């Protein structure tokens, strides 16, 4: 039987939801590997809606599940219906939705809280010793929920290529180990069955990000 992977989305669009290219890359790499993808999202309102041309919040209200359905082509389930026993692995793509809708990282940084439904699912997969894949900003969920784990969000030295190095510092402050990796690489924490990749935390060509997500997906499937 093919491996069955739950993918949790956080909306649609980099500034207020799931990063679309990352989500698509996850889907394509899982498909190529012969795995079955089932999309989920929480049925909650977004923290806010951002005009992606202006980069500014609007007065509009949108629902995370409804918006995530755009990426999943309508084939998506409410997060409350995710039964961990039915899946072999979990993957959460990045995008600001992770830091705004799945957690409060965008506002509170390392002092954030994680949406209870996300925390419950995350810990259930971990306790069942099923692999978890995270990319871009989503590794901060692991840093918050699994003290002492190993993750990467790219490099911990600020540069034009790596403009988000402060996130690595916050991860270290949470008692976790940050491992520097290039965009086309992934890091595997064998003890926690946790696989992370930097994706758009890097200012680099999109094919490198696509390849790095491919390495993440490959490692997740290998750990099943």
C-alpha positions as CSV (number, residue, x, y, z in Angstrom):
1,X,0.0,0.0,0.0
2,X,1.2,3.5,-0.7
3,X,2.3,5.7,2.2
4,X,-0.3,8.2,3.4
5,X,0.8,11.6,4.4
6,X,-1.3,14.4,6.1
7,X,-0.4,17.9,4.9
8,X,-1.6,20.8,7.0
9,X,-2.1,24.1,5.3
10,X,-2.6,27.5,6.9
11,X,-4.4,29.5,4.2
12,X,-3.4,30.6,0.7
13,X,-0.6,33.1,0.1
14,X,2.8,33.8,1.6
15,X,1.9,36.8,3.7
16,X,-1.2,35.5,5.5
17,X,-1.4,31.7,4.7
18,X,0.6,28.8,3.3
19,X,3.3,29.6,0.8
20,X,1.8,28.3,-2.4
21,X,5.1,27.2,-4.1
22,X,6.2,25.3,-1.0
23,X,2.8,23.6,-0.7
24,X,2.8,22.7,-4.4
25,X,6.4,21.3,-4.2
26,X,5.4,19.1,-1.2
27,X,2.4,17.8,-3.2
28,X,4.5,17.1,-6.4
29,X,7.3,15.4,-4.5
30,X,4.9,13.2,-2.6
31,X,3.1,12.3,-5.8
32,X,6.4,11.4,-7.6
33,X,7.3,9.1,-4.7
34,X,4.0,7.3,-5.0
35,X,2.6,8.6,-1.6
36,X,-1.0,9.6,-1.0
37,X,-1.5,13.2,0.1
38,X,-4.5,14.3,2.2
39,X,-4.8,18.0,2.9
40,X,-6.1,19.4,6.2
41,X,-6.5,22.9,7.7
42,X,-8.1,24.4,10.8
43,X,-11.6,25.8,10.3
44,X,-10.8,29.2,11.9
45,X,-10.5,32.8,10.7
46,X,-7.2,34.1,9.6
47,X,-5.4,36.5,11.9
48,X,-5.8,39.1,9.1
49,X,-5.9,39.2,5.3
50,X,-3.0,40.8,3.4
51,X,-3.1,42.5,0.0
52,X,-0.3,40.6,-1.7
53,X,0.5,43.5,-4.1
54,X,0.7,46.2,-1.4
55,X,1.9,43.9,1.4
56,X,-0.5,45.6,3.7
57,X,-3.4,44.2,5.8
58,X,-7.0,44.8,4.7
59,X,-10.3,44.9,6.5
60,X,-11.4,41.7,4.8
61,X,-12.1,38.5,6.8
62,X,-11.2,35.1,5.4
63,X,-11.3,31.5,6.7
64,X,-8.2,29.3,6.9
65,X,-9.9,26.1,5.7
66,X,-11.7,27.9,2.9
67,X,-8.6,29.6,1.6
68,X,-6.5,26.4,2.0
69,X,-9.0,24.7,-0.3
70,X,-7.7,26.8,-3.1
71,X,-4.3,25.0,-3.0
72,X,-5.9,21.6,-2.4
73,X,-8.2,22.1,-5.4
74,X,-11.1,21.7,-3.0
75,X,-10.0,18.3,-1.8
76,X,-9.4,19.2,1.8
77,X,-10.6,18.2,5.3
78,X,-11.2,20.0,8.6
79,X,-8.2,19.6,10.9
80,X,-10.5,18.3,13.6
81,X,-11.1,15.2,11.5
82,X,-7.5,14.2,11.2
83,X,-7.0,10.8,12.8
84,X,-3.3,10.2,13.4
85,X,-3.7,6.4,13.3
86,X,-4.7,6.6,9.6
87,X,-1.5,8.4,8.4
88,X,2.1,7.5,8.2
89,X,3.6,11.0,8.4
90,X,2.8,14.7,8.8
91,X,4.1,17.6,6.7
92,X,3.5,21.4,7.3
93,X,4.6,23.8,4.6
94,X,5.7,27.3,5.5
95,X,4.3,30.8,4.9
96,X,3.2,33.4,7.3
97,X,0.0,31.5,8.0
98,X,2.1,29.2,10.2
99,X,3.2,32.2,12.3
100,X,-0.1,34.0,12.2
101,X,-2.9,31.3,12.0
102,X,-1.3,28.1,13.4
103,X,0.6,30.0,16.1
104,X,1.3,33.6,17.3
105,X,5.0,33.5,16.3
106,X,4.6,36.5,14.0
107,X,3.5,38.7,16.9
108,X,5.2,37.1,19.9
109,X,8.3,35.3,18.5
110,X,9.7,32.6,20.8
111,X,7.1,33.5,23.5
112,X,4.3,32.5,21.1
113,X,1.5,30.0,21.7
114,X,0.6,27.3,19.2
115,X,-3.0,26.6,18.1
116,X,-4.3,23.8,20.4
117,X,-5.4,21.7,17.5
118,X,-2.0,22.0,15.9
119,X,-0.2,21.2,19.1
120,X,-2.4,18.1,19.7
121,X,-1.8,16.7,16.2
122,X,1.9,17.5,16.2
123,X,2.5,15.8,19.6
124,X,0.3,12.8,18.6
125,X,2.4,12.2,15.5
126,X,5.6,12.6,17.5
127,X,4.4,10.3,20.3
128,X,3.4,7.7,17.7
129,X,7.0,7.9,16.4
130,X,5.7,9.0,13.0
131,X,7.9,11.4,11.0
132,X,7.2,15.1,10.7
133,X,8.4,17.3,7.9
134,X,8.6,21.1,8.2
135,X,9.9,23.8,5.9
136,X,10.5,27.6,5.9
137,X,9.1,29.1,9.1
138,X,7.2,26.0,10.2
139,X,10.2,24.5,12.0
140,X,9.5,27.0,14.8
141,X,6.5,24.8,15.7
142,X,8.9,22.0,16.5
143,X,11.2,24.3,18.4
144,X,8.2,25.4,20.5
145,X,6.7,22.0,21.0
146,X,9.7,19.7,21.2
147,X,12.4,21.2,23.4
148,X,15.9,20.0,22.5
149,X,15.0,19.0,19.0
150,X,17.3,19.8,16.0
151,X,16.0,21.9,13.1
152,X,17.1,24.2,10.3
153,X,15.7,27.4,9.0
154,X,18.8,27.9,6.8
155,X,21.8,29.9,8.2
156,X,22.3,31.6,11.6
157,X,24.4,34.4,10.1
158,X,22.6,37.4,8.6
159,X,23.3,38.1,4.9
160,X,21.5,39.2,1.8
161,X,21.0,35.6,1.0
162,X,19.9,34.7,4.5
163,X,17.8,37.7,5.8
164,X,16.0,35.7,8.5
165,X,18.9,34.6,10.7
166,X,17.3,36.0,13.8
167,X,14.8,33.1,13.7
168,X,17.7,30.7,14.2
169,X,18.7,32.6,17.3
170,X,15.2,32.4,18.7
171,X,15.2,28.6,18.0
172,X,18.4,28.3,20.0
173,X,16.9,30.4,22.9
174,X,14.1,27.8,23.0
175,X,16.7,25.2,23.9
176,X,16.9,23.6,20.5
177,X,19.8,23.0,18.1
178,X,19.9,24.9,14.9
179,X,21.8,23.3,12.0
180,X,23.0,25.4,9.1
181,X,21.9,24.0,5.8
182,X,21.7,25.3,2.2
183,X,18.3,25.8,0.5
184,X,18.7,22.6,-1.5
185,X,19.3,20.5,1.6
186,X,17.3,19.2,4.5
187,X,18.2,18.3,8.1
188,X,17.1,15.1,9.7
189,X,16.8,14.8,13.5
190,X,16.8,11.0,13.8
191,X,15.9,10.9,17.5
192,X,12.7,12.9,16.9
193,X,11.9,11.7,13.4
194,X,11.9,15.3,12.4
195,X,12.9,16.6,8.9
196,X,13.3,20.4,8.2
197,X,14.3,22.5,5.2
198,X,14.8,26.3,4.9
199,X,12.8,26.9,1.7
200,X,11.9,30.6,1.3
201,X,13.9,31.6,4.4
202,X,16.6,31.8,1.8
203,X,16.8,34.5,-0.9
204,X,17.8,32.1,-3.6
205,X,16.5,30.7,-6.9
206,X,13.2,28.8,-6.6
207,X,14.6,25.6,-8.1
208,X,17.0,25.3,-5.1
209,X,14.0,25.7,-2.8
210,X,12.0,23.1,-4.8
211,X,15.0,20.7,-4.5
212,X,15.4,21.2,-0.8
213,X,11.7,20.4,-0.2
214,X,12.3,17.3,-2.3
215,X,15.1,16.3,0.1
216,X,12.7,16.9,3.0
217,X,9.9,14.8,1.5
218,X,12.4,12.0,0.6
219,X,13.7,11.9,4.1
220,X,10.2,11.9,5.7
221,X,9.2,9.0,3.6
222,X,12.4,7.1,4.4
223,X,11.7,7.5,8.1
224,X,8.3,5.8,7.8
